[in-house]
């Protein structure tokens, strides 16, 4: 069946304070984010 879930009372946060903590420095998501932020959306008509 399922595994038993043990409480972690020493854990203070459910998620890390920043999403950056989840993504490694060489992850492709960082490139995509930088690329999208570099776009001039007003020039593209968005």
JOTA-V56281 format. One record per backbone hydrogen bond with DSSP energy under -0.5 kcal/mol. CO is the residue of the C=O (numbers start at 0). NH is the residue of the N-H. E is the energy in kcal/mol with one decimal. If there is no record, write none. Layout:
# JOTA-V56281
CO|NH|E / CO|NH|E
This chain:
# JOTA-V56281
3|5|-0.6 / 6|8|-0.6 / 7|10|-1.5 / 17|20|-1.5 / 18|21|-1.9 / 18|22|-0.9 / 21|23|-0.5 / 23|26|-1.5 / 26|29|-1.5 / 26|30|-0.7 / 27|31|-2.3 / 28|32|-2.3 / 29|33|-2.2 / 30|34|-2.7 / 31|35|-2.6 / 32|36|-2.4 / 33|37|-1.3 / 34|38|-0.7 / 35|38|-0.9 / 38|40|-1.1 / 39|43|-1.5 / 40|44|-0.6 / 40|45|-2.7 / 41|44|-0.7
